[in-house]
Amino acid sequence: MSERSEQLRQQILQLTAEFHAEAFARRDFVPGSSVVPVSGKVIDAADMSAVVDSALDGWFTTGRWAKDFERKLARFFGLRSASLVNSGSSANLVALSALTSPKLGDRQLKPGDEVITVAAGFPTTVNPIFQNRLVPVFIDVTLPTYEIDVTKLEDARSEKTKAVMVAHTLGNVFDLDAVVAFCKKYNLWLVEDCCDALGSTYNGQKVGTFGDIATVSFYPAHHITMGEGGAVLTDKPALQVLIDSFRDWGRDCWCEPGVDNTCGKRFDWQLGTLPCGYDHKYTYSHVGYNLKATDMQAALGVSQIAKLPEFIERRKANFAYLKNALKPLEQYVVLPEATPKSDPSWFGFPIGVKADAPFKRDQLTKALEAQKIGTRLLFAGNLLRQPAYEGWEYRVVGEMTNTDYVMNHVFWIGVFPGLTNEMLDFIAKTAIEFVEQAKAGLLVV
């Protein structure tokens, strides 16, 4: 790149920072008029400049920024590898697909094998089980943690059980002592869906480092963002090779884009019934996908991950602030509790309306939304009630009482770093005033 090109690049980056300062300046919060988002991205001038800087490279697929981000993310977890993909949902698909590889021998997941999971959550934790022709086995969750009920694990196991794939819901942590012990006892794979839980810990250890494979998401609602993006993490080199293969078309070659002959014998392989010497770059050992992210996405991730510790602490602080502010409502609502031994990096603040409350969940959420306070249901509620899963094969172990409670009575509000104490105070004030009206019989049905 010429000296003039570099000068122009720096001018562009300076103008980008000035543009951000002008276009995205913080505006005063006006209760009832300003939006209080349930989630959102926190983007500064450095983030925007990183995306522009990447675009000016003229290299738009996976490249240097992606490798830098993968190294930084793996270092954050203390794991050997992180493989960048285009979404958290894709991360889950790649993670479970990797376990179907014939290269795993006796531990390969095969059609009809069972995977233990929960129905109270996001669909793309469960969809890869169906998509790989496996059979999900659903068990209930516990309240008020919203995590897998580990007392049902033994009842859920059969001779076909080969894996557990479950999410740390809303940043809270499932009982990893029990789940890890169960998986070790029966030699089961454990896939941790950490899409909502980046930075959560259990016994001081980061979630995502207990199982065989972990997944994370970088959608704008999540702890850091790439706009879209996700990653698959493992500490096992053999699994990393399979993960990258399923991400990259299913190919057997592990060369990075734009790189050739890393193995030193590109034209000396003989696999399957291909002719000897068939180009290894075009040899496929799996029925894979193309789920890579772009370098522009990765550049945003590189900038964002530097702020991750601050974001995590702000989420924790916002959660604690809200829980204290909403304590006067505990007679009528179930407030969330962290799993014992855990320190969650909260994604959201779940609230369950009690059966004997003088109001319904939908009345409370409508009252909050009327004041421009964002609310969300706990994802799909009970996946088994969703039309998408009619006709699919699965097993249910025991009653789904708490899962149905989640579907009918639970919602969540935001704790993301963009929320101020003034906004949190307004959330609490609005909720408390609504409950007082309900107690007085003043709600309009």
MONOR-V661213 format. One line per field, one symbol per residue. ss: DSSP state (a for helix, b for strand, c for the rest). phi: phi as a letter, one per 20 degrees, with the letter a starting at -180 (. if undefined). psi: psi as a letter, one per 40 degrees, with the letter a starting at -180 (. if undefined). Layout:
ss->???
phi->???
psi->???
This chain:
ss->ccaaaaaaaaaaaaaaaaaaaaaccccccccccccbccccccccaaaaaaaaaaaaaccccccaaaaaaaaaaaaaacccbbbbbccaaaaaaaaaaacccaaaaaaccccccbbbbbccccaaaaaaaaacccbbbbbcbbccccbbcaaaaaaaccccbbbbbbbcaaaccccaaaaaaaaaaaccbbbbbcccccccbbccbbccccccbbbbbcbcccccccbccbbbbbccaaaaaaaaaaabccbccccccccccccccccccccccccccccaaacbcccccbccccaaaaaaaaaaaccaaaaaaaaaaaaaaaaaacaaacccbbbccccccbbccccbbbbbbcccccccaaaaaaaaaaccbccbbcccccaaacaaaccccbbbccccaaaaaaaaabbbbbccccccaaaaaaaaaaaaaaaaaaacccccc
phi->.fffffffgffffffffffffeecffdfedgndffdffaredddffffffffgffffmddefbffffffgfffffgemdfbcdfceafffgfffgfggfefffemfeffcgnfdcfbceerefefegffffemedfdecfdddeemdgeffefffffcfefcaccbeeflnfdfffgfffffffgdldfcdeedgecfnfcclndffndeeebcccccfgfefcccncqabdcbddgfffgfgffffdmnfefdffgndcmgfnbgdcebcmdffgnfgffcdcdbedcccfeeffffffffffffeggffffffffffffffffeggeffdceefcffgmdcfefebdfcdeffefebdgfffffffffemefcbfflemdgfefffdfneeadcdmedfffffgfecdbbcecfffedgfffffgffffffffffffemdfef
psi->hidddddddddddddddddddddfhhiihhhedihgidiiihhadddddddddddedeheahadddddddddddddefidihhhaeidddddddddddeehdeebeehhiheiihhaiegaidedddddddefihihhiiiiifdfihgeeeddddiaeeheihhiighfeihigddddddddddefiihhhhfdefheiihfehhieedadiiiiifideadiieciiiihiiehdddddddddddgeeidieiihehifdeefdfeihibfiihehhdefhheigaigfiiiddddddddddddeddddddddddddddddddedeeedeihiihihieigighdigihhhideifiiddddddddddefhhiiigbebhdeeiddeheihiihhaifddddddddeiiiiieieehidddddddddddddddddddefeih.
